[in-house]
Amino acid sequence: MVMLSLSTQAEVRLPVYRVAIIDRFFPPAQGFENDEERVLHGWLYGMMDLDDDERREPFYHGDVVRLIASHPQITFIQYPILDGKNPMSEILVNIQNILARYKKQPVDAVLLSWESSTLISTFDKPLQLKRAGQYKEKVREMGQADEVWHTTYQIIMALESLTAKGIQVYTIAGNGGTGMINTFSLADDVVTVGAVESELKYFVANNPFVDTYAQAAYEVVRVDNSDGDPVGYDLNGDQCVDIPLERLTGYSQEVTEYPKKFWRLLTGSSFAAPAALKAALFANLPLKACH
């Protein structure tokens, strides 16, 4: 009989969470016909050019969301938003797929770092949590005349089907400023995340339907090894390599100089939601060192 050491037993008992992310990822499902199309697609959907080669790195919105939430005890299941299709329709189809596959492929949480926002003035003032049902009915009425709002209402209902199963659903406050509300946050038991940084209040929405706040601004900084040689880039400030040099579009063994940091911050409630989910999942557990 093989005896496990106490440390090994502790490792065995560590929980592993399954998190579905609905977003746009690299590479797209249809691939690329040539390098020119790859470069153009990167400029459309890539988030950063770290090596200053005038090509954006192969990390799209969903890839960055995943990196922020990344942890050795999280398994991610990607549900991509496909090119050339309406994003709201794609979000709805993906939620329906998560629900349809739930018995065979259960998930603990869903990350939806997208928004379908409208002016708060669309609803009767003042905005109140107890009137969520009335606001959802208003969205349903809006959907009778507009296909986007019809799909949005269906998404809200589908999100409630997820939370009814006990799945933790995290969405965003939205990036339309103080006068806007992400209508996904009207869904029962969905956790809506805003920015903890007060200086982003002009940008990230904040209203009674925002449940919690997390870091929404990220500085991408180069990580060097003990010899002072660059090895990659840290996205979330833990001094671990999130983006290895080998993943950069301009990587070459002959290149030894890389910018110390990306020239701008990555900001938005899109990046607060994965941080909040990660913090909630591991609230009572120590976060491991680099992995």
N, C-alpha and C positions, 0 to 999 in steps of 0.2 A: 504494500500500500504506500502511495506517495503522500508524504506529509507536506503541507504548505506552510511556509514560514508565516509569522504574524504579519510581516510587511506585504507578503504576497496575498494573504487572505484579505487584507485591507484593500489591496488593489482590485481584487475580485468583486468586492462589495460596492465599488464605486458605481454610481448610477450613470447610465448613458442615455442622453436625451435625443430624440429624433425630431428635428426641426425642419419643416418645409419652408422654403423661400420662394415666393412668387415674384419674379423680377426678370430683368434682361441680363444675360450672361454671355461671356466669351468662351468658346466661339459660338456663333449662331448656328441653329440646327441645320440650316441649308448650306453651311460652309462658305467658301470663297472660290470664285472662278479663277482669280489670278491675284498677284500681289498688289496690284493697283486697287482692286476692290477691297482687299484687306486693309490697306492704308486708309482709304476713304471711310470704310465702316468704322475703323478705329477713331477717326476724327469725329464721326457722328456720335459714337456711344462711349468711347474711352473717357476716363476721368482725369488722366494726367500723363504728361510726358516727363518722366523722371530723368532721363539721360540726355535730354536736349538734342535728340536726333531728328526732331520734327515729325516723329511718329508717336502716337499715343500708345501706352502700354496695354497689353491684353487683359485689362481689368475693367469691366463695365460696372454699371451701377450695382447690380446684384452681387458681383464678385467682391466689391468693396463692403457691401452690407454683410456678406458672409465672413470676410476677414475680421470685421469689428466684432462679430459674435463668436468668432472661432475659439474653440476650447477642445482639448483632447477628449472630453466626455460628451461632445456633441457630434452627432452624425447629421449631415445636411442632405436634404432631398430637394433638388432643384426643379422648380416648375417654371419653365421659361416663357416669357412673353415674346412671341414670334414677330419677326419683321413683316411689314406690309399688312398688318392686321390691326384693328382697333384695340388699343391697350385695355380699355374697360372690358371689352368682350373677351379678350384673352385672360384677364384676371378672373372673370366669372367662370370660364371654362376650366381654368386651373383649380379653382375652389371646388367645382363640381367633381373634378377628377380626384381630388384629395378625399372628398366624401365617398365617392364610389369605390375607392381603393382602401378605405379605412380598415375594413376587417382583415385584409391581407397585408396591408402596409400602414399600420397605425402610426400616428405622429403625436408628439406631446405638445408641440407648439407650431404656430404658423406666423411667419414674418411677412407683413405686407407693407413695405415702405413706399407706398404710392398713395395718391390722394384723388378724391373727386370733390373738390371744394367749391363752396359758394359763399356769397356774402352773408354774414350773420343777419343782416337786415332782411334777408329772404324770409326769415321766421319772425314771429311776434316777439318783441322785446319785453322784458329782459330774457336772455337765453337761460333756460333752467333745465336741470337734469330731469326733473319729474315730468317734463313735457316732451320727452324724447319721442313718445308715441305720436304726438301731434306733428312733430318735425318729420318723422318718417312718412307719415301720411302726406305731408306736403311734398316730399320728394317723389312719392308715388304719383301724385297729381301732376307734378312737373314732367314725369315720364310719359304721360299720356300725349304730350305734345312734342317731346324731344327724346330721341332714341338713346342718347348718352345718359340722360337721367333715368330712363326706363331700365337700362342696364345697371346703373348705379343702385337703384332700388333693389334689383335682383341680387346684387352683390351684398348689400346690407343684410338681406334675408339669408343668403348663403353663409355669411359670417356668423349669423346667429345659430345656424345649423351646426357650425363647427364648435362654438362655445357650449352649445347644449350637450355635446359629447364630452365636455370637460377639457377640450383642447384650449390651450392658452393662445390667444390671438393678439398680436401686437401690431398696431398701425401707427400712423404719424399724425401729429397736429396739423401738418401742412406748412408750406413755405409762402403763403400769401399775405402774411402780416396779421396785424391785430384785428382787422375787420372781417376775417374769413374763418370758416369752419370746414374741416374735412368731414363730409357726411358719413364716411365709413365709421366714424367715432360714435354715431348714433346707434350702432348695433349693440344689442344687449351684451354685457360682459366683455366686450372688446377693450383692451388696454390701449389708450391713446397716449403717445409720448411726445412731449415738447422739449425745448432746449433749456438746459440748466444755466446757460450763459445769458446773463441779463443783457449783454450787448447785442444779442441776436433777436431781441424782442421786436424790432422793426421788421424782421424777416420771417421768423417762425411764429405761427399762430399760437394764441393762448386764450382759452375760453373755459367755461365750466366743464366741458367734456374732455379736457386734458387731464388724465389721471395721474401721470407721473412725469418726471423730467430726468434727462440724462445728457451726457456730453454730446454736443451736436457739431463741434468744430474740431477738426483733426489736422495736425501738422505732420506731414510725411518727412521723416528725417533719416538720413543715411546711418547705417550701423557698421562699425568697423570691428575687426577682430583684435586680438591682443597685440598683433604686430602693426596695427594701424592701417591694415588693408581693408577696403570696403568689401562687405559681403552681401549687402542688401539694404532694404529700407523698412523702417518701423512705421506702422500706420497709427497705432493706438497708444503710443507713449510708454509701452512696457519694456522698451529697449530690446525686444526680440525681433527677429527678421520675419516680417510678414510677406515681403516681396523679394525673393532672392534675385541677385544680379542676373542669373541665368534666364530669368523670365522677362527681362527687359528687351525691347525690340532692337536696341543698339548694342547689346552685349557682345563682347569679344574678349578673348583671353589677352589680347594685346592692349586693351583699354584698361588703364589703371586709375583714371581720374573720373569721378562722378560727382555731380552737384551734392552739396552737403544737405540740402533740403529742397523740397518742391516749393516753387515760388509763391504759391498761394495755399490757403487753408481749404480743406474739404469741409464744407459747411452745409447744414440742413437737418431737418428733423428726420430725414431718411436714415441718417447715421446715428441719431439718438435712439431710435427704436431697437436696433440690434444690441446696443449697449445696455439698454434697460432690460431686455429679455435675458441677456447673459447674467446681469447682476441678480435678477430674480431667481433664475434657475440655480445659481450657486451662492445664494444669500447666506446659507449656513455651512458652506464648504469652502476650504481654502482654494484659491486659484493657483494652479501649478506654475512653475517657472517655465521658461521657453521650452517648446517641444518641437 
